[in-house]
Amino acid sequence: MTLDLLRVGERARVVDVNENSNLYQRFLDIGITKNSKIECVLISPWNNPKAYLIRGAVIAIRNEDAKYIKVIREGEK
């Protein structure tokens, strides 16, 4: 699944970051790398952007950009 599908309170682990994204380097800079843990902590009133807890920092990411990040929910295989 992709990061934009996480709901508030759900945690996930990054499986892959699409290298074709214009934000690929930015994702790496803010700590979104393979196996990093992410939690959705807030959704804006219009459902875009969403805020994620990543390595101790809360980062807002637009849904159209979050689709480039593949994750697996915590507890799933």
All heavy atoms as a GROMACS GRO file, in nm:
protein
  621
    1MET      N    1   0.084  -0.118   0.000
    1MET     CA    2   0.000   0.000   0.000
    1MET      C    3   0.088   0.124   0.000
    1MET      O    4   0.208   0.114   0.023
    1MET     CB    5  -0.094  -0.001   0.120
    1MET     CG    6  -0.030   0.026   0.255
    1MET     SD    7  -0.145   0.022   0.391
    1MET     CE    8  -0.178   0.193   0.411
    2THR      N    9   0.029   0.238  -0.023
    2THR     CA   10   0.106   0.361  -0.023
    2THR      C   11   0.076   0.444   0.102
    2THR      O   12  -0.028   0.427   0.166
    2THR     CB   13   0.078   0.443  -0.150
    2THR    OG1   14  -0.062   0.466  -0.161
    2THR    CG2   15   0.131   0.373  -0.274
    3LEU      N   16   0.166   0.534   0.135
    3LEU     CA   17   0.158   0.611   0.258
    3LEU      C   18   0.030   0.693   0.270
    3LEU      O   19  -0.025   0.709   0.378
    3LEU     CB   20   0.280   0.703   0.269
    3LEU     CG   21   0.292   0.788   0.394
    3LEU    CD1   22   0.301   0.699   0.518
    3LEU    CD2   23   0.412   0.879   0.385
    4ASP      N   24  -0.022   0.742   0.160
    4ASP     CA   25  -0.142   0.826   0.164
    4ASP      C   26  -0.265   0.752   0.218
    4ASP      O   27  -0.363   0.813   0.258
    4ASP     CB   28  -0.173   0.884   0.027
    4ASP     CG   29  -0.201   0.776  -0.076
    4ASP    OD1   30  -0.112   0.691  -0.098
    4ASP    OD2   31  -0.310   0.778  -0.135
    5LEU      N   32  -0.261   0.619   0.223
    5LEU     CA   33  -0.375   0.540   0.270
    5LEU      C   34  -0.375   0.516   0.422
    5LEU      O   35  -0.472   0.463   0.475
    5LEU     CB   36  -0.378   0.404   0.197
    5LEU     CG   37  -0.393   0.414   0.045
    5LEU    CD1   38  -0.384   0.276  -0.018
    5LEU    CD2   39  -0.522   0.484   0.008
    6LEU      N   40  -0.268   0.556   0.491
    6LEU     CA   41  -0.264   0.540   0.637
    6LEU      C   42  -0.367   0.633   0.702
    6LEU      O   43  -0.385   0.746   0.660
    6LEU     CB   44  -0.127   0.576   0.693
    6LEU     CG   45  -0.020   0.470   0.700
    6LEU    CD1   46   0.100   0.522   0.777
    6LEU    CD2   47  -0.067   0.342   0.760
    7ARG      N   48  -0.432   0.583   0.806
    7ARG     CA   49  -0.527   0.664   0.883
    7ARG      C   50  -0.461   0.709   1.012
    7ARG      O   51  -0.360   0.653   1.055
    7ARG     CB   52  -0.652   0.581   0.912
    7ARG     CG   53  -0.735   0.560   0.786
    7ARG     CD   54  -0.852   0.469   0.811
    7ARG     NE   55  -0.814   0.342   0.749
    7ARG     CZ   56  -0.849   0.223   0.792
    7ARG    NH1   57  -0.923   0.208   0.896
    7ARG    NH2   58  -0.808   0.115   0.730
    8VAL      N   59  -0.520   0.808   1.076
    8VAL     CA   60  -0.465   0.860   1.202
    8VAL      C   61  -0.449   0.747   1.303
    8VAL      O   62  -0.539   0.666   1.322
    8VAL     CB   63  -0.555   0.972   1.260
    8VAL    CG1   64  -0.511   1.010   1.400
    8VAL    CG2   65  -0.553   1.094   1.170
    9GLY      N   66  -0.332   0.742   1.364
    9GLY     CA   67  -0.302   0.641   1.465
    9GLY      C   68  -0.239   0.514   1.410
    9GLY      O   69  -0.187   0.433   1.485
   10GLU      N   70  -0.242   0.496   1.279
   10GLU     CA   71  -0.181   0.377   1.219
   10GLU      C   72  -0.032   0.398   1.202
   10GLU      O   73   0.014   0.508   1.168
   10GLU     CB   74  -0.244   0.345   1.084
   10GLU     CG   75  -0.384   0.291   1.094
   10GLU     CD   76  -0.437   0.244   0.960
   10GLU    OE1   77  -0.415   0.313   0.858
   10GLU    OE2   78  -0.500   0.138   0.958
   11ARG      N   79   0.041   0.290   1.223
   11ARG     CA   80   0.186   0.292   1.205
   11ARG      C   81   0.224   0.198   1.092
   11ARG      O   82   0.156   0.099   1.068
   11ARG     CB   83   0.254   0.246   1.333
   11ARG     CG   84   0.232   0.339   1.448
   11ARG     CD   85   0.293   0.289   1.574
   11ARG     NE   86   0.266   0.382   1.682
   11ARG     CZ   87   0.288   0.356   1.808
   11ARG    NH1   88   0.338   0.240   1.845
   11ARG    NH2   89   0.262   0.446   1.900
   12ALA      N   90   0.334   0.233   1.027
   12ALA     CA   91   0.379   0.153   0.914
   12ALA      C   92   0.530   0.158   0.904
   12ALA      O   93   0.596   0.237   0.970
   12ALA     CB   94   0.316   0.204   0.785
   13ARG      N   95   0.582   0.069   0.818
   13ARG     CA   96   0.725   0.064   0.790
   13ARG      C   97   0.742   0.086   0.640
   13ARG      O   98   0.669   0.030   0.558
   13ARG     CB   99   0.781  -0.072   0.831
   13ARG     CG  100   0.930  -0.090   0.808
   13ARG     CD  101   0.979  -0.225   0.858
   13ARG     NE  102   0.898  -0.338   0.816
   13ARG     CZ  103   0.909  -0.400   0.698
   13ARG    NH1  104   0.998  -0.360   0.611
   13ARG    NH2  105   0.831  -0.503   0.669
   14VAL      N  106   0.839   0.167   0.604
   14VAL     CA  107   0.863   0.198   0.462
   14VAL      C  108   0.924   0.076   0.393
   14VAL      O  109   1.021   0.017   0.441
   14VAL     CB  110   0.957   0.320   0.447
   14VAL    CG1  111   0.992   0.343   0.300
   14VAL    CG2  112   0.893   0.443   0.508
   15VAL      N  113   0.866   0.039   0.281
   15VAL     CA  114   0.914  -0.073   0.201
   15VAL      C  115   0.997  -0.022   0.083
   15VAL      O  116   1.099  -0.079   0.048
   15VAL     CB  117   0.796  -0.158   0.150
   15VAL    CG1  118   0.844  -0.269   0.059
   15VAL    CG2  119   0.717  -0.214   0.267
   16ASP      N  120   0.952   0.090   0.026
   16ASP     CA  121   1.020   0.143  -0.092
   16ASP      C  122   0.982   0.290  -0.113
   16ASP      O  123   0.871   0.331  -0.080
   16ASP     CB  124   0.980   0.063  -0.217
   16ASP     CG  125   1.058   0.102  -0.341
   16ASP    OD1  126   1.180   0.124  -0.330
   16ASP    OD2  127   0.998   0.108  -0.449
   17VAL      N  128   1.075   0.366  -0.166
   17VAL     CA  129   1.049   0.504  -0.206
   17VAL      C  130   1.078   0.511  -0.356
   17VAL      O  131   1.187   0.476  -0.400
   17VAL     CB  132   1.139   0.604  -0.129
   17VAL    CG1  133   1.111   0.746  -0.174
   17VAL    CG2  134   1.120   0.591   0.021
   18ASN      N  135   0.980   0.554  -0.433
   18ASN     CA  136   0.993   0.559  -0.578
   18ASN      C  137   1.101   0.660  -0.618
   18ASN      O  138   1.089   0.778  -0.591
   18ASN     CB  139   0.858   0.596  -0.640
   18ASN     CG  140   0.860   0.586  -0.790
   18ASN    OD1  141   0.960   0.609  -0.855
   18ASN    ND2  142   0.745   0.551  -0.846
   19GLU      N  143   1.202   0.612  -0.684
   19GLU     CA  144   1.314   0.698  -0.725
   19GLU      C  145   1.275   0.795  -0.836
   19GLU      O  146   1.348   0.891  -0.860
   19GLU     CB  147   1.431   0.612  -0.771
   19GLU     CG  148   1.493   0.532  -0.660
   19GLU     CD  149   1.609   0.447  -0.705
   19GLU    OE1  150   1.674   0.482  -0.805
   19GLU    OE2  151   1.635   0.345  -0.639
   20ASN      N  152   1.163   0.773  -0.902
   20ASN     CA  153   1.120   0.861  -1.010
   20ASN      C  154   1.048   0.985  -0.960
   20ASN      O  155   1.016   1.074  -1.039
   20ASN     CB  156   1.031   0.785  -1.108
   20ASN     CG  157   1.108   0.675  -1.179
   20ASN    OD1  158   1.224   0.691  -1.211
   20ASN    ND2  159   1.042   0.562  -1.199
   21SER      N  160   1.022   0.992  -0.831
   21SER     CA  161   0.955   1.108  -0.775
   21SER      C  162   1.049   1.229  -0.775
   21SER      O  163   1.168   1.216  -0.749
   21SER     CB  164   0.912   1.078  -0.630
   21SER     OG  165   0.879   1.197  -0.563
   22ASN      N  166   0.993   1.347  -0.802
   22ASN     CA  167   1.073   1.469  -0.795
   22ASN      C  168   1.120   1.496  -0.653
   22ASN      O  169   1.214   1.572  -0.632
   22ASN     CB  170   0.992   1.588  -0.845
   22ASN     CG  171   0.964   1.580  -0.993
   22ASN    OD1  172   1.036   1.516  -1.067
   22ASN    ND2  173   0.856   1.644  -1.035
   23LEU      N  174   1.053   1.437  -0.555
   23LEU     CA  175   1.085   1.460  -0.414
   23LEU      C  176   1.171   1.349  -0.353
   23LEU      O  177   1.189   1.346  -0.232
   23LEU     CB  178   0.956   1.475  -0.334
   23LEU     CG  179   0.869   1.595  -0.371
   23LEU    CD1  180   0.738   1.590  -0.296
   23LEU    CD2  181   0.943   1.724  -0.341
   24TYR      N  182   1.221   1.259  -0.435
   24TYR     CA  183   1.296   1.144  -0.384
   24TYR      C  184   1.408   1.188  -0.288
   24TYR      O  185   1.417   1.138  -0.176
   24TYR     CB  186   1.354   1.063  -0.499
   24TYR     CG  187   1.440   0.948  -0.456
   24TYR    CD1  188   1.383   0.836  -0.396
   24TYR    CD2  189   1.578   0.950  -0.472
   24TYR    CE1  190   1.460   0.729  -0.355
   24TYR    CE2  191   1.656   0.843  -0.431
   24TYR     CZ  192   1.597   0.734  -0.373
   24TYR     OH  193   1.675   0.628  -0.331
   25GLN      N  194   1.491   1.281  -0.328
   25GLN     CA  195   1.601   1.325  -0.242
   25GLN      C  196   1.549   1.391  -0.116
   25GLN      O  197   1.604   1.372  -0.008
   25GLN     CB  198   1.695   1.420  -0.318
   25GLN     CG  199   1.821   1.454  -0.240
   25GLN     CD  200   1.904   1.332  -0.203
   25GLN    OE1  201   1.936   1.249  -0.289
   25GLN    NE2  202   1.941   1.318  -0.077
   26ARG      N  203   1.443   1.467  -0.128
   26ARG     CA  204   1.383   1.532  -0.011
   26ARG      C  205   1.331   1.428   0.088
   26ARG      O  206   1.348   1.443   0.208
   26ARG     CB  207   1.270   1.626  -0.056
   26ARG     CG  208   1.202   1.696   0.057
   26ARG     CD  209   1.292   1.801   0.120
   26ARG     NE  210   1.222   1.869   0.225
   26ARG     CZ  211   1.269   1.887   0.348
   26ARG    NH1  212   1.389   1.846   0.380
   26ARG    NH2  213   1.198   1.948   0.438
   27PHE      N  214   1.267   1.323   0.037
   27PHE     CA  215   1.221   1.215   0.125
   27PHE      C  216   1.338   1.155   0.203
   27PHE      O  217   1.330   1.132   0.323
   27PHE     CB  218   1.150   1.105   0.046
   27PHE     CG  219   1.017   1.144  -0.012
   27PHE    CD1  220   0.974   1.090  -0.131
   27PHE    CD2  221   0.933   1.234   0.053
   27PHE    CE1  222   0.851   1.123  -0.185
   27PHE    CE2  223   0.809   1.268   0.000
   27PHE     CZ  224   0.768   1.213  -0.119
   28LEU      N  225   1.447   1.130   0.135
   28LEU     CA  226   1.565   1.074   0.202
   28LEU      C  227   1.619   1.172   0.306
   28LEU      O  228   1.657   1.131   0.416
   28LEU     CB  229   1.674   1.042   0.099
   28LEU     CG  230   1.640   0.935  -0.006
   28LEU    CD1  231   1.760   0.913  -0.099
   28LEU    CD2  232   1.598   0.805   0.058
   29ASP      N  233   1.620   1.300   0.273
   29ASP     CA  234   1.672   1.402   0.365
   29ASP      C  235   1.592   1.410   0.495
   29ASP      O  236   1.649   1.438   0.600
   29ASP     CB  237   1.674   1.540   0.298
   29ASP     CG  238   1.775   1.550   0.187
   29ASP    OD1  239   1.866   1.464   0.179
   29ASP    OD2  240   1.764   1.646   0.107
   30ILE      N  241   1.462   1.387   0.488
   30ILE     CA  242   1.380   1.396   0.609
   30ILE      C  243   1.366   1.261   0.680
   30ILE      O  244   1.294   1.251   0.779
   30ILE     CB  245   1.240   1.457   0.582
   30ILE    CG1  246   1.160   1.373   0.484
   30ILE    CG2  247   1.253   1.600   0.536
   30ILE    CD1  248   1.019   1.424   0.460
   31GLY      N  249   1.436   1.160   0.631
   31GLY     CA  250   1.442   1.033   0.701
   31GLY      C  251   1.350   0.925   0.652
   31GLY      O  252   1.334   0.822   0.716
   32ILE      N  253   1.287   0.947   0.538
   32ILE     CA  254   1.200   0.842   0.482
   32ILE      C  255   1.288   0.752   0.396
   32ILE      O  256   1.313   0.778   0.279
   32ILE     CB  257   1.086   0.905   0.399
   32ILE    CG1  258   1.002   0.995   0.489
   32ILE    CG2  259   1.000   0.795   0.338
   32ILE    CD1  260   0.893   1.070   0.416
   33THR      N  261   1.336   0.647   0.458
   33THR     CA  262   1.422   0.549   0.392
   33THR      C  263   1.364   0.410   0.416
   33THR      O  264   1.276   0.392   0.501
   33THR     CB  265   1.564   0.556   0.447
   33THR    OG1  266   1.561   0.531   0.588
   33THR    CG2  267   1.628   0.692   0.422
   34LYS      N  268   1.412   0.314   0.343
   34LYS     CA  269   1.364   0.177   0.359
   34LYS      C  270   1.376   0.134   0.505
   34LYS      O  271   1.477   0.160   0.570
   34LYS     CB  272   1.444   0.083   0.269
   34LYS     CG  273   1.386  -0.055   0.263
   34LYS     CD  274   1.457  -0.139   0.160
   34LYS     CE  275   1.392  -0.276   0.154
   34LYS     NZ  276   1.453  -0.360   0.053
   35ASN      N  277   1.271   0.074   0.557
   35ASN     CA  278   1.259   0.022   0.694
   35ASN      C  279   1.237   0.129   0.800
   35ASN      O  280   1.227   0.096   0.918
   35ASN     CB  281   1.378  -0.066   0.732
   35ASN     CG  282   1.379  -0.195   0.654
   35ASN    OD1  283   1.275  -0.256   0.632
   35ASN    ND2  284   1.496  -0.236   0.610
   36SER      N  285   1.229   0.257   0.763
   36SER     CA  286   1.199   0.358   0.865
   36SER      C  287   1.052   0.346   0.905
   36SER      O  288   0.967   0.304   0.826
   36SER     CB  289   1.234   0.499   0.816
   36SER     OG  290   1.161   0.533   0.702
   37LYS      N  291   1.022   0.383   1.029
   37LYS     CA  292   0.886   0.372   1.081
   37LYS      C  293   0.816   0.507   1.070
   37LYS      O  294   0.877   0.611   1.093
   37LYS     CB  295   0.889   0.325   1.226
   37LYS     CG  296   0.944   0.185   1.238
   37LYS     CD  297   0.947   0.139   1.381
   37LYS     CE  298   1.008  -0.001   1.388
   37LYS     NZ  299   1.016  -0.049   1.524
   38ILE      N  300   0.688   0.501   1.034
   38ILE     CA  301   0.608   0.621   1.015
   38ILE      C  302   0.473   0.601   1.082
   38ILE      O  303   0.416   0.492   1.077
   38ILE     CB  304   0.587   0.650   0.865
   38ILE    CG1  305   0.719   0.683   0.797
   38ILE    CG2  306   0.488   0.762   0.844
   38ILE    CD1  307   0.708   0.715   0.650
   39GLU      N  308   0.423   0.708   1.145
   39GLU     CA  309   0.289   0.704   1.203
   39GLU      C  310   0.211   0.825   1.153
   39GLU      O  311   0.261   0.937   1.152
   39GLU     CB  312   0.297   0.710   1.356
   39GLU     CG  313   0.162   0.712   1.422
   39GLU     CD  314   0.169   0.720   1.573
   39GLU    OE1  315   0.281   0.717   1.629
   39GLU    OE2  316   0.063   0.732   1.635
   40CYS      N  317   0.088   0.803   1.110
   40CYS     CA  318   0.001   0.914   1.071
   40CYS      C  319  -0.056   0.974   1.199
   40CYS      O  320  -0.118   0.904   1.278
   40CYS     CB  321  -0.111   0.863   0.980
   40CYS     SG  322  -0.217   0.995   0.919
   41VAL      N  323  -0.032   1.103   1.220
   41VAL     CA  324  -0.074   1.166   1.345
   41VAL      C  325  -0.183   1.271   1.327
   41VAL      O  326  -0.249   1.308   1.424
   41VAL     CB  327   0.046   1.228   1.420
   41VAL    CG1  328   0.141   1.121   1.469
   41VAL    CG2  329   0.119   1.330   1.336
   42LEU      N  330  -0.204   1.319   1.206
   42LEU     CA  331  -0.304   1.424   1.186
   42LEU      C  332  -0.345   1.431   1.039
   42LEU      O  333  -0.260   1.416   0.951
   42LEU     CB  334  -0.246   1.560   1.228
   42LEU     CG  335  -0.338   1.680   1.220
   42LEU    CD1  336  -0.447   1.671   1.326
   42LEU    CD2  337  -0.259   1.808   1.239
   43ILE      N  338  -0.474   1.454   1.018
   43ILE     CA  339  -0.523   1.475   0.882
   43ILE      C  340  -0.590   1.611   0.880
   43ILE      O  341  -0.669   1.645   0.968
   43ILE     CB  342  -0.624   1.365   0.842
   43ILE    CG1  343  -0.557   1.228   0.843
   43ILE    CG2  344  -0.683   1.394   0.705
   43ILE    CD1  345  -0.649   1.112   0.814
   44SER      N  346  -0.559   1.691   0.780
   44SER     CA  347  -0.619   1.823   0.769
   44SER      C  348  -0.770   1.809   0.743
   44SER      O  349  -0.817   1.703   0.699
   44SER     CB  350  -0.553   1.903   0.658
   44SER     OG  351  -0.592   1.851   0.532
   45PRO      N  352  -0.847   1.915   0.765
   45PRO     CA  353  -0.992   1.907   0.744
   45PRO      C  354  -1.033   1.866   0.602
   45PRO      O  355  -1.139   1.810   0.583
   45PRO     CB  356  -1.040   2.050   0.773
   45PRO     CG  357  -0.937   2.106   0.864
   45PRO     CD  358  -0.807   2.043   0.822
   46TRP      N  359  -0.949   1.892   0.505
   46TRP     CA  360  -0.980   1.856   0.366
   46TRP      C  361  -0.911   1.726   0.325
   46TRP      O  362  -0.904   1.694   0.207
   46TRP     CB  363  -0.941   1.969   0.273
   46TRP     CG  364  -1.018   2.092   0.305
   46TRP    CD1  365  -1.143   2.125   0.260
   46TRP    CD2  366  -0.978   2.197   0.392
   46TRP    NE1  367  -1.182   2.243   0.315
   46TRP    CE2  368  -1.083   2.291   0.397
   46TRP    CE3  369  -0.865   2.221   0.469
   46TRP    CZ2  370  -1.077   2.407   0.474
   46TRP    CZ3  371  -0.860   2.337   0.545
   46TRP    CH2  372  -0.965   2.427   0.546
   47ASN      N  373  -0.856   1.653   0.422
   47ASN     CA  374  -0.789   1.524   0.401
   47ASN      C  375  -0.658   1.537   0.323
   47ASN      O  376  -0.604   1.439   0.276
   47ASN     CB  377  -0.883   1.425   0.332
   47ASN     CG  378  -0.833   1.282   0.343
   47ASN    OD1  379  -0.779   1.243   0.446
   47ASN    ND2  380  -0.850   1.204   0.240
   48ASN      N  381  -0.606   1.658   0.308
   48ASN     CA  382  -0.482   1.677   0.236
   48ASN      C  383  -0.422   1.811   0.276
   48ASN      O  384  -0.489   1.913   0.259
   48ASN     CB  385  -0.509   1.675   0.085
   48ASN     CG  386  -0.384   1.663   0.003
   48ASN    OD1  387  -0.279   1.622   0.050
   48ASN    ND2  388  -0.394   1.701  -0.123
   49PRO      N  389  -0.301   1.817   0.331
   49PRO     CA  390  -0.206   1.708   0.354
   49PRO      C  391  -0.235   1.634   0.484
   49PRO      O  392  -0.324   1.671   0.560
   49PRO     CB  393  -0.073   1.782   0.363
   49PRO     CG  394  -0.108   1.912   0.426
   49PRO     CD  395  -0.244   1.947   0.371
   50LYS      N  396  -0.155   1.531   0.506
   50LYS     CA  397  -0.157   1.458   0.632
   50LYS      C  398  -0.023   1.480   0.701
   50LYS      O  399   0.078   1.504   0.636
   50LYS     CB  400  -0.176   1.308   0.607
   50LYS     CG  401  -0.312   1.274   0.547
   50LYS     CD  402  -0.324   1.126   0.524
   50LYS     CE  403  -0.457   1.094   0.459
   50LYS     NZ  404  -0.468   0.951   0.424
   51ALA      N  405  -0.024   1.470   0.834
   51ALA     CA  406   0.100   1.487   0.910
   51ALA      C  407   0.145   1.350   0.960
   51ALA      O  408   0.063   1.272   1.009
   51ALA     CB  409   0.079   1.582   1.027
   52TYR      N  410   0.274   1.325   0.948
   52TYR     CA  411   0.332   1.195   0.985
   52TYR      C  412   0.446   1.216   1.084
   52TYR      O  413   0.523   1.311   1.070
   52TYR     CB  414   0.387   1.125   0.861
   52TYR     CG  415   0.283   1.100   0.755
   52TYR    CD1  416   0.264   1.191   0.651
   52TYR    CD2  417   0.204   0.986   0.758
   52TYR    CE1  418   0.169   1.170   0.554
   52TYR    CE2  419   0.108   0.963   0.660
   52TYR     CZ  420   0.091   1.055   0.559
   52TYR     OH  421  -0.005   1.033   0.462
   53LEU      N  422   0.455   1.127   1.180
   53LEU     CA  423   0.567   1.126   1.274
   53LEU      C  424   0.676   1.039   1.213
   53LEU      O  425   0.655   0.920   1.192
   53LEU     CB  426   0.523   1.072   1.410
   53LEU     CG  427   0.630   1.067   1.519
   53LEU    CD1  428   0.680   1.208   1.551
   53LEU    CD2  429   0.574   1.000   1.643
   54ILE      N  430   0.789   1.103   1.183
   54ILE     CA  431   0.900   1.034   1.118
   54ILE      C  432   1.027   1.065   1.195
   54ILE      O  433   1.070   1.182   1.201
   54ILE     CB  434   0.916   1.082   0.971
   54ILE    CG1  435   0.785   1.063   0.895
   54ILE    CG2  436   1.032   1.010   0.903
   54ILE    CD1  437   0.779   1.140   0.766
   55ARG      N  438   1.085   0.966   1.257
   55ARG     CA  439   1.211   0.982   1.332
   55ARG      C  440   1.206   1.099   1.432
   55ARG      O  441   1.297   1.180   1.442
   55ARG     CB  442   1.329   0.997   1.238
   55ARG     CG  443   1.348   0.876   1.149
   55ARG     CD  444   1.468   0.893   1.059
   55ARG     NE  445   1.476   0.786   0.962
   55ARG     CZ  446   1.562   0.686   0.969
   55ARG    NH1  447   1.645   0.676   1.069
   55ARG    NH2  448   1.562   0.593   0.877
   56GLY      N  449   1.093   1.111   1.502
   56GLY     CA  450   1.079   1.212   1.606
   56GLY      C  451   1.033   1.348   1.559
   56GLY      O  452   1.014   1.439   1.640
   57ALA      N  453   1.013   1.366   1.430
   57ALA     CA  454   0.966   1.494   1.377
   57ALA      C  455   0.831   1.474   1.307
   57ALA      O  456   0.806   1.371   1.246
   57ALA     CB  457   1.066   1.550   1.276
   58VAL      N  458   0.744   1.573   1.318
   58VAL     CA  459   0.616   1.568   1.249
   58VAL      C  460   0.631   1.644   1.117
   58VAL      O  461   0.668   1.761   1.115
   58VAL     CB  462   0.504   1.629   1.335
   58VAL    CG1  463   0.372   1.631   1.258
   58VAL    CG2  464   0.488   1.551   1.465
   59ILE      N  465   0.600   1.573   1.008
   59ILE     CA  466   0.618   1.627   0.873
   59ILE      C  467   0.486   1.616   0.798
   59ILE      O  468   0.424   1.510   0.798
   59ILE     CB  469   0.725   1.546   0.795
   59ILE    CG1  470   0.856   1.536   0.871
   59ILE    CG2  471   0.745   1.602   0.655
   59ILE    CD1  472   0.935   1.662   0.881
   60ALA      N  473   0.444   1.725   0.734
   60ALA     CA  474   0.323   1.722   0.651
   60ALA      C  475   0.362   1.683   0.509
   60ALA      O  476   0.458   1.736   0.452
   60ALA     CB  477   0.256   1.858   0.651
   61ILE      N  478   0.287   1.589   0.453
   61ILE     CA  479   0.313   1.544   0.317
   61ILE      C  480   0.181   1.540   0.242
   61ILE      O  481   0.082   1.485   0.291
   61ILE     CB  482   0.377   1.403   0.315
   61ILE    CG1  483   0.508   1.403   0.394
   61ILE    CG2  484   0.400   1.355   0.172
   61ILE    CD1  485   0.571   1.266   0.409
   62ARG      N  486   0.179   1.599   0.123
   62ARG     CA  487   0.059   1.597   0.039
   62ARG      C  488   0.031   1.454  -0.007
   62ARG      O  489   0.124   1.375  -0.031
   62ARG     CB  490   0.076   1.687  -0.082
   62ARG     CG  491   0.092   1.833  -0.045
   62ARG     CD  492   0.116   1.917  -0.166
   62ARG     NE  493   0.242   1.874  -0.228
   62ARG     CZ  494   0.298   1.934  -0.330
   62ARG    NH1  495   0.241   2.038  -0.386
   62ARG    NH2  496   0.412   1.889  -0.380
   63ASN      N  497  -0.097   1.421  -0.023
   63ASN     CA  498  -0.135   1.286  -0.066
   63ASN      C  499  -0.074   1.249  -0.200
   63ASN      O  500  -0.030   1.136  -0.219
   63ASN     CB  501  -0.287   1.274  -0.072
   63ASN     CG  502  -0.351   1.277   0.064
   63ASN    OD1  503  -0.288   1.247   0.164
   63ASN    ND2  504  -0.477   1.316   0.068
   64GLU      N  505  -0.068   1.344  -0.292
   64GLU     CA  506  -0.012   1.312  -0.424
   64GLU      C  507   0.137   1.279  -0.416
   64GLU      O  508   0.189   1.206  -0.500
   64GLU     CB  509  -0.039   1.424  -0.526
   64GLU     CG  510   0.011   1.560  -0.486
   64GLU     CD  511  -0.092   1.646  -0.414
   64GLU    OE1  512  -0.185   1.593  -0.350
   64GLU    OE2  513  -0.078   1.768  -0.420
   65ASP      N  514   0.206   1.330  -0.314
   65ASP     CA  515   0.347   1.295  -0.295
   65ASP      C  516   0.363   1.168  -0.213
   65ASP      O  517   0.454   1.089  -0.236
   65ASP     CB  518   0.420   1.411  -0.226
   65ASP     CG  519   0.420   1.538  -0.310
   65ASP    OD1  520   0.424   1.525  -0.435
   65ASP    OD2  521   0.416   1.647  -0.252
   66ALA      N  522   0.272   1.146  -0.118
   66ALA     CA  523   0.278   1.026  -0.033
   66ALA      C  524   0.255   0.899  -0.114
   66ALA      O  525   0.295   0.790  -0.072
   66ALA     CB  526   0.175   1.037   0.080
   67LYS      N  527   0.195   0.911  -0.231
   67LYS     CA  528   0.170   0.793  -0.316
   67LYS      C  529   0.300   0.733  -0.370
   67LYS      O  530   0.301   0.621  -0.418
   67LYS     CB  531   0.078   0.830  -0.431
   67LYS     CG  532  -0.064   0.855  -0.384
   67LYS     CD  533  -0.156   0.891  -0.497
   67LYS     CE  534  -0.294   0.915  -0.440
   67LYS     NZ  535  -0.394   0.941  -0.543
   68TYR      N  536   0.409   0.807  -0.362
   68TYR     CA  537   0.540   0.757  -0.408
   68TYR      C  538   0.610   0.672  -0.302
   68TYR      O  539   0.716   0.618  -0.327
   68TYR     CB  540   0.630   0.873  -0.448
   68TYR     CG  541   0.588   0.942  -0.574
   68TYR    CD1  542   0.528   1.067  -0.570
   68TYR    CD2  543   0.610   0.882  -0.698
   68TYR    CE1  544   0.489   1.131  -0.686
   68TYR    CE2  545   0.572   0.946  -0.815
   68TYR     CZ  546   0.512   1.070  -0.809
   68TYR     OH  547   0.473   1.133  -0.925
   69ILE      N  548   0.550   0.662  -0.183
   69ILE     CA  549   0.613   0.592  -0.071
   69ILE      C  550   0.531   0.466  -0.041
   69ILE      O  551   0.416   0.475   0.002
   69ILE     CB  552   0.621   0.681   0.054
   69ILE    CG1  553   0.698   0.809   0.020
   69ILE    CG2  554   0.685   0.605   0.169
   69ILE    CD1  555   0.686   0.918   0.126
   70LYS      N  556   0.590   0.350  -0.064
   70LYS     CA  557   0.523   0.223  -0.034
   70LYS      C  558   0.553   0.183   0.109
   70LYS      O  559   0.668   0.188   0.153
   70LYS     CB  560   0.568   0.114  -0.131
   70LYS     CG  561   0.521   0.137  -0.271
   70LYS     CD  562   0.559   0.022  -0.361
   70LYS     CE  563   0.514   0.051  -0.503
   70LYS     NZ  564   0.552  -0.056  -0.595
   71VAL      N  565   0.447   0.144   0.180
   71VAL     CA  566   0.462   0.104   0.321
   71VAL      C  567   0.386  -0.024   0.347
   71VAL      O  568   0.304  -0.067   0.267
   71VAL     CB  569   0.409   0.215   0.416
   71VAL    CG1  570   0.488   0.344   0.399
   71VAL    CG2  571   0.260   0.240   0.396
   72ILE      N  572   0.415  -0.082   0.462
   72ILE     CA  573   0.339  -0.196   0.511
   72ILE      C  574   0.297  -0.162   0.654
   72ILE      O  575   0.378  -0.114   0.732
   72ILE     CB  576   0.421  -0.327   0.503
   72ILE    CG1  577   0.335  -0.445   0.538
   72ILE    CG2  578   0.544  -0.321   0.587
   72ILE    CD1  579   0.395  -0.579   0.500
   73ARG      N  580   0.168  -0.182   0.682
   73ARG     CA  581   0.118  -0.150   0.815
   73ARG      C  582   0.189  -0.234   0.919
   73ARG      O  583   0.227  -0.349   0.896
   73ARG     CB  584  -0.032  -0.177   0.823
   73ARG     CG  585  -0.115  -0.070   0.759
   73ARG     CD  586  -0.263  -0.091   0.792
   73ARG     NE  587  -0.342   0.010   0.727
   73ARG     CZ  588  -0.413  -0.011   0.617
   73ARG    NH1  589  -0.413  -0.129   0.560
   73ARG    NH2  590  -0.483   0.088   0.564
   74GLU      N  591   0.204  -0.175   1.038
   74GLU     CA  592   0.268  -0.246   1.149
   74GLU      C  593   0.188  -0.373   1.179
   74GLU      O  594   0.066  -0.369   1.189
   74GLU     CB  595   0.270  -0.154   1.271
   74GLU     CG  596   0.362  -0.202   1.379
   74GLU     CD  597   0.376  -0.097   1.488
   74GLU    OE1  598   0.281  -0.082   1.568
   74GLU    OE2  599   0.479  -0.029   1.490
   75GLY      N  600   0.257  -0.482   1.189
   75GLY     CA  601   0.192  -0.611   1.218
   75GLY      C  602   0.158  -0.693   1.096
   75GLY      O  603   0.126  -0.810   1.107
   76GLU      N  604   0.162  -0.634   0.977
   76GLU     CA  605   0.136  -0.708   0.852
   76GLU      C  606   0.267  -0.759   0.796
   76GLU      O  607   0.374  -0.710   0.826
   76GLU     CB  608   0.068  -0.619   0.748
   76GLU     CG  609  -0.073  -0.580   0.784
   76GLU     CD  610  -0.138  -0.496   0.676
   76GLU    OE1  611  -0.077  -0.474   0.570
   76GLU    OE2  612  -0.252  -0.452   0.698
   77LYS      N  613   0.258  -0.859   0.709
   77LYS     CA  614   0.378  -0.914   0.646
   77LYS      C  615   0.371  -0.897   0.498
   77LYS      O  616   0.278  -0.885   0.435
   77LYS     CB  617   0.394  -1.062   0.681
   77LYS     CG  618   0.428  -1.082   0.826
   77LYS     CD  619   0.457  -1.226   0.853
   77LYS     CE  620   0.495  -1.243   0.999
   77LYS     NZ  621   0.534  -1.374   1.031
   0.00000   0.00000   0.00000
